[in-house]
């Protein structure tokens, strides 16, 4: 183990080189991409679709469509989060071999052994965790934009 954060950084730099700082970054990047695609590609469309029912620029529309966008992002990103978590938690066997060689290997082995629904284990909990965060992000952003427009700063 490491003594502290600085010890970890120095040991990683000397033992693993610069690449050590990016070890395991791929699954995190993929999850981040999925959550952002799910979030950024849906909010405006949801707001336009719900405008006749909730009003074009109302708080109701912002909260409801923000929640829908959050739910979409959670649904799109959970398989990537699942794989990332599997890779992070894997332990080597008695010969020192890890169960998964990377993202694609983890995906293929999980799909073969557990089926496609395995990637959605913990769906409800994940949605409860991700949806409010994204909803509030959109509500905050829209309110700041409205305030700046009102003050002629945008």
C-alpha positions, 0 to 999 in steps of 0.5 A: 500500500501507499503511505499517503497521496504524495507517496502514491504519486511518487511511486506511481511515477517511478515504478510505472511512469507517466502511463501509470497515472492513466491506468484504468482510465478507458472504462471511466472515459467511456462511462463519462461519454455515455452519461454526457451523450445521454444527457446532452442530446436529450434535454432540449428535445424533451423541453421542446416536446413538453412545452405545449403541456408544461410551458416553454420556459417554466420551472415545471418544464425544467424540472420534468425534462431535467429528470427525463434527461437524467433518467436517459443518461442513467439508462445509457451509462449504466452498462459502462458503469457496470463494466468499470466497476467490474474491472475496478473490483477484479482480483487475480486468481492464485496464478496472479491472472485477472479475470478480465483483460479489459473493457471488451473482454469484460463485456464479452465474458459478462454477456456470455455468462450472465446475459444482457440484463446483467449490465443493468444490475442495480438499475433503480439505485443507479437511476436514483443516484444519477437522475437528481444530479443531472436534473438539478444541473439542467435546472441550475443552468437554465435559471442562470441562462435566464438570469443572464439574458434578463440582465442583457449579459448573454 
